[in-house]
Amino acid sequence: MNVPVSLAEAAYAAARWGWLLATFLLLGAGSYAPFLFRTRTALHTTDPAVAIELARRARLTGLVAGFLLLALSLVRLELQAKSLVDPSESVTWEFLRTLLGSSWGKGWLRQLIMAALALVGFAVARREQWSHAGWLLAVAAGGGLGFTAGMTGHANTARAGLGGLLLDAAHVWAGGLWLGGLAVLLIAGLGACHRASSSERPALIRALVADFSRRALVFAPLTVGLGIWLAAHYLGWRWPFHLAESTYGWVLVGKLAALAGVVALGGYNWRITQSRIAKDGGEARLRRFSGWELFFGALLLGLTAVLVALPLPEGRM
C-alpha cells in the first residue's frame, strides 16, 4: 500500500539528506589526514608544498562539514519535535526532555556529540603543535559519527536485529570513504595541485587519482555489498521480487538506479578517465565525469534519506 508523504516528512527527509551529505564529506576529509595520506603516497617527500596545501584544504572541508552537521542536527531536532505535537501546540522544554530520552533522542545526542568533536578536531588541527592530535580526534569522531548514523533510523529497530547497527555503520563508513573521498579529491586535491607548474600538475593529479582509485576498489564493492546485505536484513532475501508492492520498494528501486549510475561512472573513471589525465583536457574530463559520479551519489543519498523517513513494509519479503 502506497503512503502519501506529508510536507513535514519531506522536510525531515531533506534535512536528513543534508546530514548524510555532510557526514560523507567529513569522512572523506578525514581520509586525507596527513598521518594517513603519508603512509599511502610519497607526496610529502616529493612535493611537500602540495601535500601541506592538500591537508589545509581537506581540513577546511572537514570544518565546513562539521558546521553543517551541527546546524542540520538542530534542524532535525526541531522537525522531529514538531512532527510529534499537534500543529496548534508549541514544543515545550518538558516535551524536548522526553524526546531526548527516547531511543531516537539518544541517537540524535550521540550524533551531535560526534559532530561537535569532529569540528573541534579539525579546528585544533590548524595549530602546528596540535595538528596530529586534532586530525586524530577528527578521524575518530568521524568514525563515531558513522556508527551513530543508524541510531535514528531503521538500524535501531527490532527489525534490524543485533547486527543492524554495526552493518549500517560499516555501510556508512565505506560509502563515506568512497564518495566522500572522491568529493574531497576534487575539492582539496585538484585545488592543491594548482600550486604546481602546468608541466608538473598531470603527474601530481595522476598520483592523487591512483591513491583514491586503490581505496575506491575496496570501499565501492564493500558499500554495495553491505547495502544488499542491509536490504536483506530488513526485508528478507526475496526483496528484489517484491519491490513494486510498497512505497518503500519503489524508492528503493530509485536508489538502486542511482547506484547503477554511480558504479557505471566510477568504472568509466577508473578504466578510461584515469588513463587520459596526462592528455589535453584530461583534468577537465576528470572533473566532469567525477562530478557526474558525485551527482548520482548525492541522488542516492537523497533517496536514502527518503527511505529512512518511510516505514518498512509489513513482514519480511
C-alpha positions, -999 to 999 in steps of 0.1 A, spaced: 0 0 0 14 34 -10 15 60 18 15 97 8 43 118 21 34 150 40 53 183 37 68 178 72 80 143 63 96 158 31 113 185 51 127 159 75 139 138 47 156 169 32 173 176 65 184 140 67 198 142 32 219 172 40 231 155 72 242 124 52 259 146 26 278 164 53 287 131 71 301 116 39 321 148 32 335 147 68 345 111 64 362 119 31 381 148 46 393 126 74 407 101 49 432 128 39 446 132 73 484 138 69 493 107 90 471 85 68 480 102 35 517 100 42 515 62 45 498 59 11 519 83 -10 553 99 -12 539 133 -18 552 147 15 587 140 3 585 148 -34 561 177 -33 558 189 3 542 223 -6 513 205 -24 509 180 5 506 208 30 481 226 8 461 194 4 460 189 42 449 225 47 421 223 21 409 189 35 409 203 70 388 233 58 364 209 40 360 189 72 354 221 92 326 232 69 311 197 70 312 198 108 294 231 109 268 218 86 263 187 107 257 208 138 232 231 121 213 202 104 212 183 137 194 212 153 170 214 123 163 177 125 155 180 162 131 208 156 113 190 127 111 158 147 97 176 177 71 194 156 60 162 139 51 147 173 29 175 186 -4 190 174 1 219 149 -17 242 173 6 233 202 41 246 209 71 225 217 80 228 254 112 221 273 94 192 291 85 177 257 120 181 244 135 164 275 111 135 270 120 133 233 157 133 240 152 105 265 138 83 238 158 59 216 157 84 187 167 113 210 197 94 225 209 86 190 205 122 180 225 133 210 253 109 202 254 122 166 255 158 179 284 149 202 304 132 174 298 161 151 310 186 177 341 165 185 350 163 148 345 201 145 369 206 174 394 182 159 395 200 125 397 233 143 426 222 166 445 207 136 452 242 123 478 247 151 511 230 141 518 218 176 483 202 179 479 191 143 484 154 148 461 153 178 435 174 160 435 151 130 433 120 152 403 134 170 386 144 138 391 109 122 380 91 154 349 114 157 341 108 120 342 70 127 319 76 157 296 96 135 293 68 111 285 44 139 257 66 153 242 73 119 218 43 122 207 52 157 179 74 144 168 51 116 157 15 108 190 1 120 180 9 156 148 -11 155 139 -47 165 135 -55 127 173 -49 122 183 -73 149 215 -73 169 238 -67 140 218 -39 123 237 -10 138 271 -25 130 261 -33 94 247 2 89 279 17 104 301 -3 81 279 7 52 282 45 61 320 42 67 326 25 33 303 49 14 318 79 31 354 69 23 344 62 -13 321 90 -23 332 115 4 368 107 -6 360 115 -42 344 148 -33 375 158 -12 398 147 -40 380 172 -63 377 200 -37 411 197 -20 433 175 -41 429 192 -75 429 226 -59 462 218 -41 478 207 -74 473 242 -88 503 253 -67 525 232 -91 535 242 -126 515 232 -156 542 206 -165 542 190 -130 504 191 -125 494 160 -146 518 137 -127 506 150 -93 469 145 -103 477 110 -115 493 102 -82 462 115 -62 438 97 -85 457 65 -83 457 68 -45 419 73 -45 413 45 -70 431 20 -49 408 28 -20 377 30 -41 384 -5 -54 379 -17 -18 353 6 -5 329 7 -35 323 -30 -36 321 -31 2 295 -3 1 274 -21 -25 277 -55 -8 268 -41 26 238 -23 11 225 -55 -3 230 -73 30 212 -45 48 182 -47 24 180 -85 31 184 -78 68 153 -56 68 132 -72 40 144 -108 37 164 -123 9 134 -123 -16 132 -85 -15 141 -79 -52 108 -98 -62 86 -75 -42 99 -40 -48 67 -28 -66 44 -37 -37 51 -6 -15 63 30 -15 94 18 3 101 -6 -25 97 20 -53 120 44 -36 145 15 -32 142 9 -70 152 46 -75 181 42 -51 193 11 -70 191 30 -103 212 59 -88 237 33 -75 239 18 -110 248 53 -123 275 58 -96 290 24 -103 290 29 -141 306 63 -139 331 51 -113 341 22 -136 345 47 -165 367 70 -144 388 40 -133 393 25 -167 391 55 -191 394 89 -174 424 79 -152 444 68 -182 438 101 -200 447 126 -173 481 134 -189 464 142 -223 450 176 -233 418 182 -214 425 153 -190 419 174 -159 387 189 -172 375 154 -182 382 141 -147 363 170 -131 333 165 -155 329 127 -151 337 127 -114 312 155 -110 285 133 -126 295 104 -104 290 126 -73 257 139 -87 244 103 -88 259 97 -54 241 127 -40 209 115 -56 215 81 -40 219 97 -6 187 118 -11 167 86 -18 183 70 13 171 99 33 136 93 20 138 56 29 147 65 64 115 86 67 93 57 53 80 28 73 94 -7 64 69 -29 46 49 -52 68 66 -85 73 98 -98 57 96 -101 19 
